[in-house]
Amino acid sequence: MRPIAIMDRPTAVTGARRQRLEQLLVLAVPVLLIAWLAANTAANLKAKGVTTGFGFLAMPARMGISEGFLPFVAGVDSYARVVAIGLCNTLFVSVLAIGIATVIGTAVGLSRLSGNWLLSRCAGTFVELVRNVPLPLQLLLWYQTLLNLPSPRTAIQFGGAYLSNRGLFFPTVSAATTLWLVAALLLAVTLLVGLRAAGVSRRGWRRRLPALALSVVGAAAVLLAIGEVELDRPTLRGFNFSGGMAISPELAALVLGLSIYAAAFVAEIVRASVVSVPRGQWEAGRALGLPHGRILRKIILPQALRLGLPALGNEYLSTIKNSSLAVIIGYPELASLINTMASDTGQPIEAIAVLMVSYLTISLGVGWLLHRCEQRLALAQR
């Protein structure tokens, strides 16, 4: 008697073909719908005499940009440069907010697990208060608070810095001094790489790390001593400060709002990750005679990081996308600038497409980095 598997092979092949056909039909429906919508939209725009395409990105931009990391001249630079400036501003704010939120959130999350009743309750109150208030309201609160600081003539002074309703102004070093400091840092990194390549153990070069850091600090101190460091100090001229480096109220409010809002969610992720580590790990550490702090740093937190990394990645992506709320307080990030660009050019569909592609690229890049981190952590646990 022939095996059943051989007799049923034609039926199995037919079933597989039917499944592929059904999948193609399911895929064809949304593709045809999108194609129909695109053709209909293009026809309506053509009937109204509205030009389409992305050629406007090469046109001179007539809009103004209040602040950015790239120079911009209205009427000379193109709209593509506007997109680049918005992208740089978004990335800068997002990276800064993610770093601050991670530090604050980790501290608050561990504080919620503390045996100190007051510290634990204060951390819990912070989490419940911050994450249950909408982010736009928090941004407006921080922005209005900063705008109600003293005027530049009565600014709060600490050291060589000034804090007023126009922002935070602090001294900066000259370009020559920056080059010296960068050279000293590169020298320290080169020494570390040389020690590692020479076969010095990881523990050995880590012991030498404080000495190398002191050498960099010593080089900076020598530069200060011999007077090579030229400081560009802010000075009051008229109704505002000039010179030095300034942090605008819009940038400060955005970073504070995003950082504190994300920190509340990071704190819950950290707390849940630490609780998820089996209690046997704590008991094993105590059996070895390790103190509580060392058990937490060396045993619990590495495992908690592996458990909480996917959730942390989602929160980081949310923080990047939440930066688009900067339009509320007037900071020129990507979404705000592209919104203005759409109004100036009269091509909102293309502008929104540029915005979507930009955020998609950032999100995919962050997702890839987090995936690589998960792979490294998974290999380290084997």
Secondary structure, DSSP 8 states (H G I E B T S, - for coil): ---HHHHTHHHHHHHHHHHHHHHHHHHHHHHHHHHHHHHHHHHHHHHTT---SSGGGGSB-----S--SS---TTTSBHHHHHHHHHHHHHHHHHHHHHHHHHHHHHHHHHHT-S-HHHHHHHHHHHHHHHTS-HHHHHHHHHHHHHTS--GGG-EEETTEEEETTEEEE-EE-HHHHHHHHHHHHHHHHHHHHHHHTT--HHHHHHHHHHHHHHHHHHHHHHHHTT---EE--EEETTEEESSEEE-HHHHHHHHHHHHHHHHHHHHHHHHHHHHS-HHHHHHHHHTT--HHHHIIIIIHHHHHHHHHHHHHHHHHHHHHHGGGGGGTT---HHHHHHHHHHHHT-HHHHHHHHHHHHHHHHHHHHHHHHHHHHHHHHHT-
